[in-house]
Amino acid sequence: MENPKFSRVADNDFSKTLRRRVNLYFKTNNLSKKANTTMVVKTVVMLSLFFIPLILLSTGLVTQTWMLFTLYIICGFGMSGIGMGVMHDAIHGAYSKNKTINRLLGYTFNMIGANATVWKIQHNVLHHTYTNIDHADDDINTPFFLRFSPNGEHHKSQRFQHIYIWFFYGISTIFWITAKDFVRLTRYKNLGLLNNDQNYQKEITKVIAWKIFYYSYALVLPMIIVPLSWWVILLGFLSMHLVTGIMVSIVFQIAHIMPETDFPLPNEDGMMTNEWYRHQFATTSNFAPKSKLLFWLIGGLNYQVEHHVLPDVCHVHYKELSPIVAQTAKEFGMTYHVKKSIFQAIVDHTKMLRSLGRNEPEYKAA
């Protein structure tokens, strides 16, 4: 179940047609598929939103509680921007043609408390390859009190998951920087996704070192310098992660855990019914395509379909490429899912979670 297989025969014509049209777009407009000036500016802005408030927290200039929380909350927006708008492109190899630049920018994920190696396996390999496939897509492998797939085991405790899910979305990055990376790294080692035991020990050491570094400058140093109670500073730190957790969780979940998206399973031979590209269209949804602010803030991930079929293209190009992707999908009989607004997407996502939690017939949006 961990390694379903896709037939790629019927995908050839679609992928060739799509790539030809995308390449023509970039050639005609004399553009690179990678980052442009806008992307570089965004990178500087997001890194500044995260690091400048932390620098101010380490100068002794912050003496009021409201100042502390304001700076940490700004950090939260910067952290989510780094995760969705900088690191994400870099680890996909979409930021630059230069692998060294991609690798270095990928380390910004480590600098905000997570781990690039774990993310690359979880996201690039498992999620992008096996989107919405139970036991294979790690994004829908949840603890027993949550159910993100109609194929997942149902428990009575999930009945109100559509209500308490927001708490867990809020603390998701806290869990991420404390336990998740260790849990996932061990799991990936057991699945054979790491080369050998020595590599596992090496990665564990790196994860620990990066996390010590992160906690030192993001929490411990402010506790030493800021003349406020330690618990106030801790709450400020948690407020930063609350902002990031809510933003990141909503963006990634409303792109896949939706009424219209599919949750297919392989047959007894481990083969999927759909080809890989058709599978991506069936399991992925866009949202709020007209929102320029949202597009900028979340790294273009409201164009999730474009991201899944063109992961090596920098997100700054998704908006212009979406008509090409949509038209090509239509010609090949592939459904192009899209929600007009993020509000509509969140409402339908919530109703989907309610339906899954109560084990009712799957909710379908009107």
N, C-alpha and C positions, 0 to 999 in steps of 0.2 A: 504493500500500500504506500510505502514511503517513496517509491520510484515508479509512478505510472509512466506509460509511454504514449507518445502522440504519433499518429501517422502524419508525415509532412508532405505526402504526395500532392494532395489537393491544395496545399498551401503555396506551392511553388509559383503558380500564376499570380496569386494575390500579392505575395511578398515581392515578386519581381516588378509587378505593376506599381505597387506602392513606392518601392525604392526608386524606381525610374522617375516617377512623378516628383518625389521629394528631392532627388538629386537635381532634377531639372529646375525646381524652384530655387535651390541654392545657387546653381550655376547662372540662371537667368538674372538673379538679383545680386550676383557677385558677393555672396555671403558665405561665411564658414558655418558649419553645423555646430561648432563649439561656442564658447563664451564670446560675447562682444563687449563693447564699452559699458553698456547698460548692466551687464552681468558683473563686471569688475566693480562698478560703482556700488551695486547692491551688496557685493561681498564686503567691501569696505564699510558700508553702512551697518550691516548686520553684525560684523565683528566689533564695530564701535559701540553699537547698542548693548552688546554683552560686556565688553571689557572696560569701557570708560566708566560706567557706574561702579564696577568692582574696584577700579583704581581709586575713585572718589571715596569708596567705603574704607579704603586702606590709607587714607591721608589724615584722618582725624578731624576732617571738616564736617562730618556728619554727626550731629549732636541731638537731633530730634527723631522721634519714632516715625513721623510722617515722611521725613526725608529718607530714612532707611527703607521703608516699604516702597516708596516711589522708585528708588533706585533699583531695588531688587525686582520689582514688577517690570521695569524697563528691561532689565537683564533677561526676564522671562521671554519677552518678545524677541530680543536678540538671539537667545538660545534657540527658540523655535525657528527663527529665520536662518540660523546657521545650519540647523538640522535639515530643514526642508529646502532651503534655497542655496546652500553652498556645498555642504558635505554630500548631500544626496546626489547632486550632479557629478561631483568629483569621484565618488566611489563607483558610479556607473561608467566612468571614463568619458563623461559627456562634457566636462568643463573645458578640457584642453586636449590637444593632440599629443602633448607632452605627458608621458606617464608619470614623471617625477612630480610635476605640478599637481596632477590628480592625486597622487599619493600623499603629498604634503598637505593639500587642502582637505583630504580625507581625515587627516589627523585632527582637524578642528572638532571632529566628533569626540575624540578622546579628551580634548580640552574642555568639553562641556559635560564630562563625567561618564560618557558611554564608551563603546569600543568599536572601532572600525572593522576589525577582523570578524567579530561576532555578527555585526550588522550585514557585512557582505555576504555571509553564508545565509543568514535568516532572510534577508530581503532580496538580494540579487539572485541567489541560487534557488531557495525554497519558495519564496513568495512569487517571484516573477515567473518561475517555471511552472509551478503547480497552483496557480491562483484559485482559491476557494475549494481546493480538493482536501477533504478531511484527512487528517493525519500526515499530510504531505506539505501543505501550506502552513508554516509555523505561525502565521498571523491569526489563524482561526483555531489554533490549539490553545484552549483556555482551561482554567481550573474548573472544578465541578459545578461551582455556583454561577458560571456563565456559559451560555450556549450561543455561538455565533454561526452555527450551521444546522440545517434541518437533519443532517446526517449524524450530528453529535448526540451523545447520550443525554437523555432528558432526566432532570431531577426536579423534585417539587420545590427545592430551594431557589430555582431559577424563575419562579412565577413573577417576581417583582424586579427582575433584572433591568427592565427598561427604566426603573426609577433609581436604583442604587448604582447603575452603571456609571453615572456621572461622577460619583465619588471615586470609583476605581479609575476612570479616565484621568481625574485630577491628580491621583497619586501614582500614575503609571510611570512617570519618569523618576520618581523617588525610588520605586521598586527597581527600575532599570539600572540606576547608578549604584544600588546597594547589592542586589541579589541576582537580577535577571541575567546579566552578562556571565556570571559564574555558572548559573544553572544551564544556560544555553550552550556555553562552551563545553561543559562536561557532556551534555547530550550530543553535541555534534561530534565529539571525540568517539562516543559509543556507537554512533551511526557511521563512523568511518569517514567523516567529512573533514577531519584533520589528518595530516600525513602520518604522524606516528606519535607515540607517547612523549618523546622528547620535545616535539613541537608543541604538544599540549602543555607541558610544564613551562616551556618558554613563554607561551601565550598567557598562561595564568600569571606568571611573574610580571609580564608587561601590563596586564589588566590591573593588578594590584598597585603597581608603581604609578600608573596614570591616575588611578582613583585617589591615591594619597595626594598626588600633586593637585588634583582638582579640589578636593575638600580643603586643602591647605590654603589656597588663595580665595576660594569662594565662600568659605564658612569660618575656618579657624582664624585667619588673619583679621577679618572684621570683628570677630569676638574679642580678639586681643586689643584692637585699636579703638573701635567704636565705644564711646562711654555710655553704653546702655546695657541692660541686663542680658545675660546670655540667652535666656529664653525668648526675649524679644527679637534678638538677632536670628535665632533659629526659626522663629515664625516668619520673619522676613525672607529667609532662605527658602522655606517651604512655600511661601506665596509665589516666589519665582518659579518653582517647579509646578505649582498649581496652574499657572498661566500656560506654561509649556505643555504640560500633560494634557490639558483640555484641548488646546489647539491642535497638537500633533495627533491625538487619538481621534478627534472628530474628522480631521482631514483624511486620514487613512481608512477609517471605518466606513464613512459614508460613500467611499469610492467602490466598496465591494459588498458590504453587508446591507443589501438593499432588496426591496421586494422584486424588482425586475431581474436582478442578477441570478445566475445559475450556480448551483453547488453540485457539479457532476462527480460521479465516481467511476473508476475504471471497471472493466469487466473482470471475469475470473482469470483472464490471462494478463491482467495488468494494463490493458489497452484502453485508452479514452475514445469515446465515440467521436468527438470533434477533433479536428486538426488543431495545432497549437494556436495559430492566429485566430481562428474562429472561436476557440476557447477563451482567448483574451477578451474578445468583444462580448461574449456571453456572460463573463464574470466581472466586468468592470463598467463603471459609470462615471461620466463627467458631471459637474455641477457648476452653477453660476458662471457660465462662459462669458458673460458680458461685464463681469466685475473686474475692472482694472486694478483696483486696490487689493482685492483678494488675490488676484493673480500674482501681484508683486509680493504680497506678504507671505504667501505659502509656497513660493517657488514653483508656480505654474501647475501645482498638483490638482487644481480643479479641472485640468485637462488630463485626467488620469488615463484615458484611453490612448491618447497620443503618447503618453509616457510609457505605457506597457508595450506598444508595438514599435516605438522608436526610442528605446532607452539610452541609446548612444548619442542622441541629439540633445543639446542644451535646452533647458526648459524655456528660455526666453523666446524660442521660436515656435512653441506649441500653438499659440493663438493663430498665427498665420498658416500653420500646417493643418489645423483642424478641418478646414473645408476640403482639403485634399484627402485626408484620412476618411472623413465622413462620406464623400462621394465614392471613393474606391470601395469602401465597405458596402455601400448601397448596391453598387454594380455587381458585387460578389455575393449578395444576399446575406450580409452580416448585419445584425441589429446594432445600431449605434445608440447606446443609452446616454441620456443627459437629463439633468434636472435644471430647471430655469434659475433657481436661487438656492443658496446654501440653507436658507430657512426651510424650504420645501424638502431638501435632502435630509436635513436633521429630523424633521417630522416623520418622514417615511422610514428613516433608519430606526427611530424610536418605536414606531409601530411594528416594524419587522422584529425588533428585539422582544417586544411584548408577545408577539405571535410565537416566536421561538421558545420563549420562557414558559408559555402556557401549553406548548405542544399542540397548538391549534393548526388548522389548515393554513398554509403559508399566506401571509397577508399580501395582497396585490393592490398597488396604488391605482387610483382611478385615472 
